Amino acid sequence: MDCPKCGHQQADTIKCASCGIYFAKFAEQQSRLASRPREGMQHAPPEAGFGWGAITLTAIVSVVLVWGLMRGRTPAGAATTGPARPAAELTPRGPEAPAPSAMASSARELSGLEAQLARTFPARNAIESARNATVFIKTGWGMGSGFIIDGDCHVITNRHVVETDGARVASTVVDTPEMRWRIESAEQQLRANIAQQLQLRNALQGQPGTNLQVLEIDEHIQAMRAELADLPGRVRGAISDKVEGS
């Protein structure tokens, strides 16, 4: 006998020695599987047509439309019978709002010199932002630094950089041989021993008793570097003078 599942040939007619199936159960299972498509075709529901359900639905819709017209409302508004939901439930939640600083920077597009500086020297912190707004100015009667205040490149600087005070100072032009002689003469005078004693007195640092408001900083002030900025990069002042020895 040949096994109907694996094709093994044997003399036993009850169970296959190769795959282990029982021939009677396997034949019953195959018959049950073959009869399922015919049963499904017999119990298939009839095709839906235009019946009482469609008529009932049409009648309900007509009543709602008539009632809405009588009350002066739209059919959509009349069909809403449930309680109104809160606005928070009706409005879908959008993305998180950006930080105020990010909104301010993204809302304003850079242009002109400001855009060129941002591309050439991108600022990664407040110090580099202040650096991009600082300029060096050199004129025929002075030089110094300043800082840009707007997109039109207006600059604030000290007055001595851009104009003179009108004062005239008498000067003498000395040629090179005479200047060399003066230097050599000064060197000879410096060789003398200085034995004079100075009488020192106690003094307070600074200038007490004045009504001036000053700002003390721990940064060494050099020439042509006269602007102060805080950590966010905002300008706090322009230094026009300093106290020597402070």
C-alpha positions in Angstrom: 0.0 0.0 0.0 1.2 3.5 -0.8 0.9 6.2 1.8 -1.4 9.0 0.5 0.7 11.7 2.2 4.4 10.7 1.7 4.1 7.9 -0.8 5.8 5.3 1.4 5.1 1.7 0.3 4.3 -0.8 3.0 2.0 -3.8 3.9 0.3 -2.1 6.9 -3.1 -0.5 6.0 -3.7 1.3 9.3 -0.7 3.6 10.0 2.2 4.8 7.8 5.6 3.7 9.1 7.3 6.7 7.5 5.2 9.8 8.4 3.1 8.3 11.2 -0.4 9.3 9.9 -3.5 7.1 10.3 -4.9 6.4 6.9 -8.6 6.6 8.0 -8.2 9.9 9.8 -6.2 11.4 6.9 -9.0 10.4 4.4 -11.6 11.9 6.7 -9.7 15.2 7.0 -9.3 15.4 3.2 -13.0 14.9 2.7 -13.8 17.6 5.2 -11.5 20.1 3.5 -13.0 19.3 0.1 -16.6 20.0 1.3 -15.9 23.4 2.8 -16.1 25.5 -0.4 -19.5 24.0 -1.3 -20.9 24.8 2.2 -19.6 28.4 1.9 -21.4 28.8 -1.4 -24.6 27.4 0.0 -24.6 29.8 3.0 -23.5 33.0 1.1 -25.8 35.9 2.0 -27.9 37.3 -0.8 -26.8 40.6 -2.5 -28.0 43.7 -0.7 -30.5 45.7 -2.5 -32.7 48.8 -2.0 -34.8 47.5 0.9 -36.5 48.8 4.0 -33.2 49.9 5.6 -32.5 52.4 2.9 -36.1 53.7 3.0 -35.9 54.2 6.8 -32.5 56.0 6.5 -33.9 58.3 3.8 -36.9 59.2 6.0 -34.7 60.0 9.0 -32.5 62.3 6.9 -35.6 64.1 5.5 -37.0 64.7 9.0 -33.7 66.2 10.2 -33.4 68.5 7.2 -37.0 69.8 7.7 -36.4 70.3 11.4 -33.2 72.3 10.7 -34.9 74.5 8.1 -37.7 75.3 10.5 -35.3 76.3 13.3 -33.1 78.4 10.9 -30.1 76.2 11.3 -27.9 74.3 8.9 -28.5 70.5 8.7 -25.0 69.9 10.0 -25.7 72.0 13.1 -29.1 70.3 13.6 -27.7 66.8 13.4 -25.4 67.5 16.3 -27.3 66.2 19.4 -24.4 65.4 21.8 -22.8 67.9 24.2 -20.2 70.2 22.8 -16.6 69.1 23.6 -14.1 71.5 25.0 -11.9 73.4 22.5 -8.8 71.5 23.8 -10.4 68.2 22.6 -11.4 69.6 19.2 -8.1 71.2 18.3 -5.3 68.7 17.4 -2.1 69.2 19.3 0.6 70.7 17.1 4.4 70.7 17.7 6.0 72.2 20.7 6.4 76.0 20.5 10.1 77.0 20.2 11.9 79.0 22.9 11.5 82.8 22.8 15.2 83.3 21.8 14.8 80.7 19.0 11.6 82.4 17.7 13.3 85.8 17.7 16.3 84.6 15.8 14.3 82.6 13.2 11.7 85.4 12.7 14.3 87.9 11.6 16.3 87.0 8.5 19.8 88.3 8.3 20.8 90.5 5.3 23.6 92.8 4.2 26.7 93.0 6.3 25.1 91.1 9.1 24.5 88.1 6.9 28.0 88.3 5.4 29.5 88.3 8.9 27.3 85.3 10.0 28.4 83.3 7.0 32.1 84.2 7.3 32.5 84.2 11.1 29.6 82.1 12.5 29.1 83.0 16.2 28.9 80.1 18.6 28.6 82.1 21.8 28.1 85.6 23.2 31.7 86.5 23.0 31.9 85.8 19.3 28.6 87.6 18.7 30.1 90.7 20.3 33.2 90.2 18.2 31.3 90.3 15.0 29.7 93.6 16.0 33.1 95.3 16.9 35.0 97.4 14.3 38.4 99.1 14.1 38.4 102.7 12.9 41.5 104.7 11.6 41.3 108.3 10.5 43.7 111.0 9.7 43.6 112.3 13.3 42.9 109.3 15.4 42.1 105.6 15.7 40.0 103.4 17.9 37.3 100.9 18.1 33.5 100.9 17.9 30.5 98.7 17.6 27.7 98.3 15.0 24.2 99.2 16.3 21.9 98.4 13.3 21.7 96.8 9.9 22.7 100.0 8.1 26.2 99.7 9.7 25.9 102.7 12.0 28.8 102.6 14.5 29.2 104.2 17.9 32.8 105.2 18.8 34.6 107.8 20.9 34.7 111.4 19.6 38.5 111.6 19.4 38.4 108.9 16.7 36.2 110.8 14.2 36.8 114.5 15.0 39.4 116.8 16.6 38.9 119.0 19.6 40.3 122.0 17.7 43.2 122.6 20.1 46.6 123.6 18.7 49.9 122.5 20.3 53.2 124.1 19.5 55.9 121.5 18.5 59.5 121.7 17.4 61.0 119.5 14.7 64.4 118.1 15.7 66.7 116.6 13.2 68.4 113.2 13.7 71.9 114.4 14.7 70.6 116.8 17.4 68.2 114.1 18.7 71.0 111.6 19.0 73.1 114.1 20.9 70.3 114.7 23.3 69.9 111.0 24.0 73.7 110.6 24.6 73.6 113.5 26.9 70.7 112.1 28.9 72.6 108.8 29.3 75.5 110.6 30.9 73.3 112.3 33.3 71.6 109.0 34.3 75.0 107.6 35.5 75.0 109.9 38.6 74.0 108.2 41.9 70.6 109.3 43.2 70.8 109.6 47.0 67.7 111.8 47.5 65.1 110.2 49.9 61.5 110.6 49.3 59.0 111.2 52.1 56.0 109.0 51.5 52.7 109.4 53.1 49.7 107.1 53.6 47.1 107.5 50.8 43.8 105.8 49.9 43.5 104.0 46.7 41.2 105.8 44.2 39.6 109.2 44.6 37.3 109.1 47.7 34.8 111.9 48.2 33.6 112.2 44.6 30.0 111.7 43.3 31.1 109.8 40.2 29.5 106.3 39.5 32.2 104.0 38.2 32.2 100.4 37.0 35.0 98.2 38.2 36.2 95.4 35.9 39.1 92.9 36.1 39.9 93.2 32.4 43.1 94.9 31.2 42.0 97.9 29.1 44.2 98.3 26.0 44.2 100.9 23.3 41.4 100.6 20.7 39.5 98.2 22.9 36.9 100.3 24.6 33.6 98.4 24.6 32.0 96.4 27.4 29.4 93.6 26.9 27.7 91.2 29.2 27.4 87.5 28.9 24.4 87.5 26.5 26.4 89.9 24.2 24.6 93.1 25.0 26.6 96.3 25.0 26.9 97.8 28.5 29.1 100.9 27.7 32.0 102.4 25.8 35.1 103.3 27.8 36.5 106.7 27.0 39.2 106.9 29.7 40.8 104.9 32.4 42.6 105.6 35.7 46.3 104.8 35.4 47.6 102.5 38.1 44.1 101.2 39.0 
